[in-house]
């Protein structure tokens, strides 16, 4: 079998894909031939992205889903299967970080919310798509973690903890589901210019300090996360599972 980075007709669900990294990946996969399900909490936001991608010539549909809600997760998966008959790829991208500060200052309710969205939701959605992937003896799960899940920073302790747990969950998915020909890998972005990270890059002094510690000397754009997602969604990555892949401009080797 000759490796081919081809996602034509792959059915892909991407959570948190109405903006940022999720939107960039959705656009890349759709214009590359995949059938993409755009999903985020608000249908209006989803519909805007769907129309933008269709103007680019990509095929996509929009299904609103709050990933923290059990019934909405089930609806997202069932509607996708109803429309396309299967699910080939799940990209767990949706995440939150509502708090910045020392770990002891995080309220218990906030801790629970972070874990619910950043860890429980990817676990639950992966479990929901597994039967379809098993039936077709083929599937790729891509969990979007962060370099903060590998190397602790300051002020992001609970977020980092959730992302570290997501990395370990990915490895366990890969180990347990390999027998079904279902792969699971994790992408760990570094500093990316999105609304999610605006508090970091809108502070010019802080941004300069951060960029001076990155070998590439700059922050990334969301589009720079898409190449790896395209590879892991395709059959060219058929022997890649349990991998932890950083896209960070060299941040982790800067020490």
N, C-alpha and C positions, 0 to 999 in steps of 0.2 A: 504494500500500500504506500503510495507516494503522498507525503504530507501536503496538504493544501489548505491555505488560510482562506477558507470559503464558508460563509455563513448563509448562503442562499437558501431561503425557505426554512431556516431554523426559527422555531417559535421561542421567543425570548420575553420573559417578564423582568422588568427592571423597577425596583422600588425607589422612591424618592427621585423620580426621573423628570420632574417638572422644572428642574434648575440644576446648576452646578455640574458636578462630575457625572451624575446620573443622566442628565439631559445630553451632555456631550457624548456619552457612551451610546445612548439611545439613537442619536443622530447618525453616529458612525456605523452602527450595526444595521440600521434601517436602510441607509443609502448603499450599504454593502450587500443588500438582498435579504436580510432577516425580516421576519414578521414580528414586530416589536409591540409589546404591551407597555404603554406609558402609564405609570401609576404614582400617585401622591395623594395627600389627604383631600384636596379640593378639586372637584370635577372641572371647575372653570380654568384652573391652572393647567390641568392635564390637557384640556381641549385646545388651549393655545399652542402647546408644544406639538400636539398631533397635527394641527393645521400647518405649522412651520415645517415639520418633517415631510408632510405630503407635498408641500410646495417644492421641496428638494427632490421629490420623486421616490421617497421611501414609503414602505407600507407599514402602517401602525394603527393601533386602536388605543383608546384611553379608558381606563377603569380606575375610578377613585378608590383609594383604600387607605385607611389609617392602620398601619401595620401593627399598632398596639391593640387592635380590636380583633378578637377571635372570629367573630362572624364575618367581618369585612375581609379578613385573610382568606377564609373559606370561599367567600364570594369571588374574590379576585382569581383564585385558582380554578374554581368551577366554571366561571364565565370564559376564561381563557380556553379551557378544554372544550367547552361548548362551541366556541367559535372556530378553533383550529384543530381540535381533536387530540392534541397532545401538548406537552411542554418539553422543549429540548434544553433550554438554558434558564436558570434563575440567577439573577444578579441582585444580591441583598445589599443595597446601597444606602437605604434610608437610615439616618442616625440623628441623634440630638446631643447637644452639650449645653444645657441651660445654666450651668454654674461655672465660675472661674474663681479659684481660690484654694486654700489648703484643704486637704481631705477631711480634716476634723470639723470644718465649718459647713460641710454638706449636710443638709437635712435628710432624714431617713426617707421622706416621701420623694425627694429629688433623686436620691440614690436608686430607689425602686423604679422611678420613671426612666432613668438612663438605662438600667439593665433591661427593662421591659422592651424598649425600642431597639437598643443596640445589640442585645444578645438573645433575648427570648423570641423576638419577632423573626430573626433569621433562622433560628432553630425550628420554630413552628412552621414557617413557610417552606423550609426545606423538607420537613416531614410531609407536608401536604402535597408537594410536587413529586415526591419519591415514587408513589405508585405508578404515575404516568411514565416516569423515566425507567422504572423497572420493567414495565410492560413492553417498552420499546428497546430494552437492553441498551440504553444509551442516554447519557445526560451529563450536563456540566453545571455545577453550582459554583458561583463566584461570589465570595464574601468580601466586601470592601471594609478593610480594617484601617490601620493608620500606623505610621512610624511611631506614634505615641504608644502603640500597643507593644512595641519592642524596646523602646528606650524611653524611660520616664523623663518628663519635662517638669515644668513648674505650673501649678494652678490648674492642671488638667487631670488630677489623680484618679478620679472616679471614671471619667471618660476613658483614660488610658487603661484602667482595669477592665472595663467592658470590652475594649478593643483587643486586649491581650487574651481575654477569655474567648473571643470570637476566633482568634487564631488557633487556639487549642481545639475548639469545636470543629473547625475546618479539618484539622488533622484527623480527628476521630471520625468525621463523616467519610473522609477518604479511606481510612482503614476499614471501616465497617461496610461501606457501600461499594467498594471496588469490585466485589464479586458480582454485582449487578451491572457492571460497566458504567457506573455513575461516578464521575470524578468531582472532586471538590478542591478548590484552590482559593488562596486569599491574596488580594492586592493591598499593599500598604502605601498609600500616597504620603508624600511629604507635605510641605506647605504649598497649597494650591489657591489661586485667586478665585474664591467663591464667596457667596454671601455668608456661608457657614463660618468662614475664617476671617470675616471682615474686621473683627475686633483686633486682629493681629496686623493685617496689612494696611489698615487705614491709619494706624499709628506710625508715622514716618520714622520716628526714632527707633521704635521697636522693630520695624521692618528692616531698617538698615542693619541693626544688630543681628537679626535672624539671617539675613542674606549674606552677611560677612562670614557666617559659619557654615555656609553651604558651598561645597567645591564648585558647583555650577554658577555660583554668584548671583542667583536670582530665584524667585518663586516660580512655580509652574502655572500654566494655564490648564483649564479643565480638559481641553483637547489632547493634552499630552498624556492623559491617563487612558486614552481610548485604544491605543495600539495593543497593549497587553490584554485588555478585555476582548478585543477582536480575536486574538490568538487563542485565548482560553475558551472562547465560545465555539471555536472551529474544531474540526476533526484533526487539524494539524497538531493539536495538543493532546492527542488520544492517549499518550503515555505519560502525561503530566497530571499528577494528583498528589494532594497533600503538600503542595508547594506554597511557600511564603515569598511573595515577590514584591520588592520595594521599588517605588518610582518616586525618588526623593532627591534627585540631583546630587547624590553623594552625601546627603546629610548624615547618615549613620556611620560613614567611615571618617567623618571629620573629627570625631572624638570629642 
